[in-house]
């Protein structure tokens, strides 16, 4: 509840900050002095000195450390008190199964308990040697480092090396996704780690380190499969080296890395069982989460479409319960799939249409493009639960940077309704998610960023760019 309230107040603060900047610019134009440009620049530099000072960064780092300690302490205390361990117990049990050379993919109640790629189980095997509480302590520490890296890399991508020192680039994005960050700690999910790896790959691509970029995306895909979708972007953008690096690194992680622990035949069988179990999509559900696939907890395009267009239980659970239906119509499963494919293709084609040519790319356009890629992946992955949306950190960092330089007024008109949809969970915690509030908020951001990238593409002067 505290995390949700923080998100609400950060959104309100962002709106207030925009209004203050608008009023300031209007006042400076109305009371134009003989040297208006000098006055505005002096005011802006004073604002930057105030909030981007080394003291401000130290205070921000202290606040981050305190928050990370609180978020980390709660799962550890639950372990010490013998309370429910959420997914941490599954991670510990999987690690012990791996150490004992047991099966890691076995059916329980008609589904796999552990549904992550085999390399993830190898890491958990080493972590499980620390005991349950030790494993939790290690994982929350990794989450904290990932959060810090994600905030830093988002600031670099959005503002460049110089503007990355501005405190606002760290405050607003993290506050706006604090609910999803907390969920990663609370449940023991690795999505902050995946975000840090993806952002590291984007920075590497900007620096022309394609081998590193492909390797980072491969590591993310070896932890949780869906980041592998980024290979389509690499191929379209002709990052051939990065795409090859991704494929080779992923092959090493999936087949060669498990061999010393499982042997080749066992490693291959693990990969086969995982693939057979995860590559499933039917009217009953997706992959190994049949009960949760089409419920309010899943905010993907696939889930929201099935929930709103078919007569499926939006609150399915293994225990006896009263079904809840939120569908507006009752289409056939094949018809819903046709709609899903059509929307997915439309979003992909829109993304391609607004991309600037390679010769016209700038740091500003790349930040917007990478944000669009993350938004697209969040919507198109079949399973997209709440904690996935910590990935909105980069889009919110880009929006914050646009506000700081006075260029974000157009995209703000798409951001405000998106924030309103996200904040709807304050009033209707489950009701809003029944109808896909997080998905539609992400869709609004995607449309806003597409328009922003198109404007950025139109503003770019090829002659000037060639000269620079």
Buried (B, 14 or more C-beta within 10 A) or exposed (E): EEBBEBBBEBBEBBBEBBEEBEEBEEEBEEEEEEEEEEBBEEEBEEBBEEBBEEEBBEEBEEEBEEBBEEBBBBBBEBBEEEEEBBBBBBBBBBBBBBBEEEEBBEEEEEBBBBBBBBBBBBBBBEBBEBEBBBBBBBBBEBBBBBBBBBBBBBBBBBBBEEBBBBBBBBBBBBBBBBBBBBBBBBBBBBBBBBBBBBBBBBBBBBEEBBBBBBBBBBBBBBBBBBBBBBBBBBEEBEBEBBBBBBBBBBEBBBBEBBEEBBEEEBBBBBBEBBEEBBEBBEEEBBBBBBBBBBBBBBBBBBBBBBBBBBEBBBBBEEEEEEEBEBBEEEBEBEEBBEBBEEBBEEBBEBBEEBBBEEEBBBBBBBBBBBBBBBBBBBBBBBBBBBBBBBBBBBBBBBBBBBBBEEBBEEBBEBBBBBBEBBBBBEEEEEBBBBBBBBBBBBBBBBBBBBBBBBBBBEEBEEEEEEEE
